[in-house]
Structures are given as structure tokens and as C-alpha cells.
Amino acid sequence: MKKGATIECFDTKKTTAFGGCSSKPIYGTHQIPLLKYCIPNLDQLNPIQLKQVNTIETYFETSIVGKHVTDLFKARWTILSSVGICLVLTFIYIQLMSKCATCLAWFSILAVQVGLIGMGFLCYTLRSDD
């Protein structure tokens, strides 16, 4: 947003909380009020109002916080699917532990030991090559 640029605002004294949204003459709104404010219907805005909304969106998306929020919004399905996959794997692990905890515990110990021996051997061979 350029310095000195202004955004015109409408008088909100006529707006009533809960119930005044559908009869608002300034712009069309959805029937569901949010936090005592009417939500504007962007399809019913005139070109000047739409330009002002686009200016506000552009200013928000280019700000530091807006960039982070936009990135989170774009990655929302990846984040939510990761949470879902995590929950499914957790329930599978809990069921496996309830059925065969002893076997899984010994397998975990064996896997850690094999990993440590393998890393030790790898470090030894890399060091002895020099």
C-alpha cells in the first residue's frame, strides 16, 4: 500500500448486531453474523469497494505476518493430513503394543543395537581409509 493512500469506510452506526445483516443497504451480506459483525458478500460489491478489498488483501499478503499466515493457509491440507496420518499410526502402534508388547520391545532393542553396530562399523571403515 502506498504511503498516503486512503481507504474509504462506510458509516457503521446503522449496523445492528445479529439480525441486521440481511437488510443492510450498503452492501450485501451473508445471513450468518460473525462476532456481532455482518460478513460482506464479495459478489455484491461495486467495483470501487472490490478494489478496496483487493488493496487490503494485497497489503496483508505482502506484510510479514500475512506471508506466514498465507503459507500456513496454503499448506493447511498437508498439515491436517499429517495430523491424521499421525493419529492412525499411533492407534496402530497402540494396538500392536497391546497384542505383542514383548516382541516389539525386543525388536526395538535389537534394531537399536544393529543400528549402533552399523554406524560404528561405518565410522571405523571411513576413518581407516584415510
TAJOFEN-V399880 format. One record per residue. N is the residue number from 0. RES is the residue in three letters. OMEGA is omega in whole degrees, 0 to 359 (none if undefined). Layout:
n-><N;N>
res-><RES;RES>
omega-><OMEGA;OMEGA>
This chain:
n-><0;1;2;3;4;5;6;7;8;9;10;11;12;13;14;15;16;17;18;19;20;21;22;23;24;25;26;27;28;29;30;31;32;33;34;35;36;37;38;39;40;41;42;43;44;45;46;47;48;49;50;51;52;53;54;55;56;57;58;59;60;61;62;63;64;65;66;67;68;69;70;71;72;73;74;75;76;77;78;79;80;81;82;83;84;85;86;87;88;89;90;91;92;93;94;95;96;97;98;99;100;101;102;103;104;105;106;107;108;109;110;111;112;113;114;115;116;117;118;119;120;121;122;123;124;125;126;127;128;129>
res-><MET;LYS;LYS;GLY;ALA;THR;ILE;GLU;CYS;PHE;ASP;THR;LYS;LYS;THR;THR;ALA;PHE;GLY;GLY;CYS;SER;SER;LYS;PRO;ILE;TYR;GLY;THR;HIS;GLN;ILE;PRO;LEU;LEU;LYS;TYR;CYS;ILE;PRO;ASN;LEU;ASP;GLN;LEU;ASN;PRO;ILE;GLN;LEU;LYS;GLN;VAL;ASN;THR;ILE;GLU;THR;TYR;PHE;GLU;THR;SER;ILE;VAL;GLY;LYS;HIS;VAL;THR;ASP;LEU;PHE;LYS;ALA;ARG;TRP;THR;ILE;LEU;SER;SER;VAL;GLY;ILE;CYS;LEU;VAL;LEU;THR;PHE;ILE;TYR;ILE;GLN;LEU;MET;SER;LYS;CYS;ALA;THR;CYS;LEU;ALA;TRP;PHE;SER;ILE;LEU;ALA;VAL;GLN;VAL;GLY;LEU;ILE;GLY;MET;GLY;PHE;LEU;CYS;TYR;THR;LEU;ARG;SER;ASP;ASP>
omega-><181;176;179;178;182;175;181;178;178;177;183;180;181;183;177;179;175;174;181;186;187;183;183;184;187;179;179;181;174;183;184;176;181;179;178;176;178;179;182;174;187;180;184;179;175;185;180;179;179;177;178;177;179;177;179;179;180;179;180;184;179;177;183;180;181;178;180;179;178;178;177;179;179;182;186;182;176;180;181;179;176;177;179;178;179;179;180;179;178;179;177;179;178;179;177;179;179;182;185;183;182;180;181;179;179;176;178;178;179;180;178;180;179;178;180;178;179;179;177;178;179;179;180;182;178;181;183;178;181;none>
